[in-house]
Amino acid sequence: MNRRYRKTIIAGNWKMNKTASETKKFAEELKAILPKAKWCDVVVCVPAVNIPAAMKAFKDVRVSVGAQNVFYEKSGAYTGEVSADMLKDLGVKYVIIGHSERRQYFGETDFTVNKKVLAALEAGLHPIICVGESLEQRELGITMELIALQVKSALAGVPAEKVRKCVIAYEPIWAIGTGKTATAEQAAEVCTFIRTTVRHLYGARIARSVTVQYGGSMKPANAAELLSQPDIDGGLIGGASLKAADFVEIVNAANQE
């Protein structure tokens, strides 16, 4: 982490979990144990149907509400989709874009990820852009080439003044929901490379200001070690974000000097 230049952000990704009433219960549990000091920003990305309940439940807690997906058109005949303006109007601040599960199950591509990033920024949202390689790709030795392609594709057409609103989350696919975690060295190597890629696109000053998260099975046991790396500025937390106590432990790790 480097708080001098950029935000530290711990974001929970609930995926398809919790009802509206369970969201309220979680917020009550979190409120009781969330530390008073605000060193890092805390975000909870909930299912779309839970956003109104989450906005209400987290109103008195220092937690921003995020969405897990967005469509790139402003309006139209796109049954089941949700636009960036709709999210913004609900009070949403962050939106996850390009998660590997959406790429795998719902056919998202680097092209559609870019369109969603542009739509989110236009609406004033902060996109959390997910990039990452499969185990096969890592073993082939093409991790960095793939990450560079994903980062450059996602940021295509994004003006320099808006890049700082972007968060980039490195999520090695082989470490999502598997219990496996990249070592601190592996995670740091890729997160540093992500920042280098942004520097080549926009220059050193902007690259320094972009928050880069790690998101492959970060949990209380490994959070402090991962977050001690200079180019890891937070986490995109899956399973550990569903339990208030575990989530707060990760927040506490991010709040260390």
N, C-alpha and C positions, 0 to 999 in steps of 0.2 A: 504493500500500500504506500501511496505517497500523497498524503492529505494536502500537502502544500500546493499541488498543481491541480488536483481533481477530487471529485467526490468518491467516497467509499460507499458502495450500495449493496445491501443485502436484500435480495428479492426472492420471495417464495413463489414457486410455481405449483399450484395445487393440482394442476392437470384436471381430470374429470373426477373430482372428489369434493365432498361436503355439499350439503343442502344449505338453503338460506338460513334456516334455524341453527344449523351446526356452525355456520359462519358467525352468527351472533355469539354463540357459546365460546367459540375460539377467541373472538375479540375480547370477551370478558376475562378469559384466562390470561390472555396476553397482557392486557392492561394491568393486571395485578402484579406481573413480574418483569415487565419491560423496564430496563434501566432509565433513570431520569436524564442522565447525561446524553446528549445527542452528538456523538462523534460521527456516526454513519447514518445514512438515509436507509429507512426500512420500507420495503414495498411488499405487498401481497397481491399476486396475480391470480384472480379467482375465475371460475367459470362465468361466462357472460350472464347467465340467469341470476347469479349471485351478486352482481355488481351493485344494484341499488341497496341490497341488504348490507353489503360490505361498506359502502359509503356511509351509511347510517351508523353501523356498528363501530367503525374505526374513526368516527368523527372526533372523538375526544381522546384518541390515542395517536401518538406521533408516527402514524403509518400511512403511506400513500397506497391507493388502490390501483392495480394494474389489470389489464386484460391479457388474454392468452393468444389472441388472434385478431385480425382486422381484415376487411376487404379493401381493395384498392380503388373501387369506384365510389363516387360520392352518394349516388342513389340509383335506382333503376330496378329492372326485373331480375333480381339476384336472390331468389328465395332462400331464406335461411342465413343470409350473410348480414354482417354488421359493419357499418361504415365508421371511419375515423371521427367524423363529426358527431355521430351518435354516441360514441364513447366519450368524446370531449364534453358533450352536453351533460352526461351523467356525472362528470367530475373526475373521470379517469385521467391519470397522469402518465402512466407507462403502458406499453403494449409489447408483448413478446412477439417477435417475427422470425419465421424460418426455423422454428424448433425442429430437431431431427425427426420427431414423431409426426409432425405435420408434413415434412418432406417425404417420410416413409409411407404414411397411411393415406395422405390426402393429395399427393402429387405436387406438392410445392416445389418450385424450381428456383434457381438463382434469379431468373427473370421475374417471376412473380414476387419473390422476396423484395427485389429492388422496387417494384411498383408499390408494394405495401409500405416500404420505408418512406418513399416520397410522399405517399398519401398521409401517413402518420405525421410526418414533419410539417406538412402543409396545414394540418389541423391543430398543430401546436402540441402534439404528443411526443413523448420520448420513446423512441423505439429501442427495445432490447434485442439486438440482432444476434441470432445464434449461428455459430459456425463450428464445424468439427468433422473429424474423420472416422471411418469405420476401422475395425481391427485389421481387416484385410488391407486397407489403404495404408495404415501405419506400417504393417509388415512389409509392404511393397516399397516403403521409403518415400512416399509421395505426400506425406502430411503437409509439409510447408507449401508445396505447389498448390494443393487443394485449398488450404486456408487462404492463401493469397488470392486465389480465384474467387472464393466466396466473399471475402472482404471487399475486393475491388468491384465485384458485381453488385453487392448490396449497396455500396456507396456511389454507384454510377449516377451522375447527375446531381448529387447532393452538393450544394454550394458550401464553401469553406465556413461561412458563418453559422451554418446549421449542424456541422459535424459534431460540435460539442454537445449537442442535445442527444447524440447517439450513444448508446451503451453497446459494447460488443462482448458477447458471452461465448467463451470457448467451452464447448461441450463435446469432448471425445465420445462418439456414439457408443463405443465399447465400454464406457464407464457410466452410462445413464441407466439407472434402475437395476444395475447388475451387482451392485455392491463393490465392484472394482473401482479403484480410484487411480488416476494418474499420480505418479509420485510428484512431490513438490517441484522437483527438478524438471520433470516432463511438462508439467503444467506451466511452470515459469518460462520454459524455453518457448512454448507456443505463444503465450501471452505477450512476451517480449517481441516475438516475431510479428504478432498482430499490430503492435504499436509501431514497429519499424515499417510495416506496410502502409499504415496510415501516414507516417512521416514522409514516405516517398510520394504519397498522393497530395498531401496538404502542408508539409513542412513540420519542423520540430515543435514549434510553439503550440500548434493545434494538436499534434499527436500527444503532447504532454498532458493535454486537458481532457482527453477521452478516457472514460472509465472502461476498463477491461475486466470482466468477471471470469471466474472459473465456475463451471457448472456440471461436473461429473461426479455425483455421489459425495458432495461435500457434506460433512456431518460434524457433530460436536467433537469427535475424536481427532479429526484431521484439520479442522478449520483454522486453528491458530498457525499451524505450520504452512498451510497453503497461503494464508493471508499475510504471512511474514515476507513473502516474495515481493520485490519492489514493483513489479508490473501486474500483480494481481490485486485489483481494487475492490474486491467484493465477491459475492457468490450468487449464482442462480440456483436456488435450493429446491429440490424436488421432495422426496419422501420426508426429509427432516423438517420441512416447513409445515407439515400437517399436525405436528405436536408442538404446542406452544412452548413447552419447556426446552425441547431440542432446538427450536428456532431461536429462542432467546440466548441459548448457549453460544450459537454461532454469531449472533449480534454482539454478545459480550466479547467474543474473540476479535471481532472487527473493531471493537472500542478500545482495545489495548493500545498503549503508547507504542 
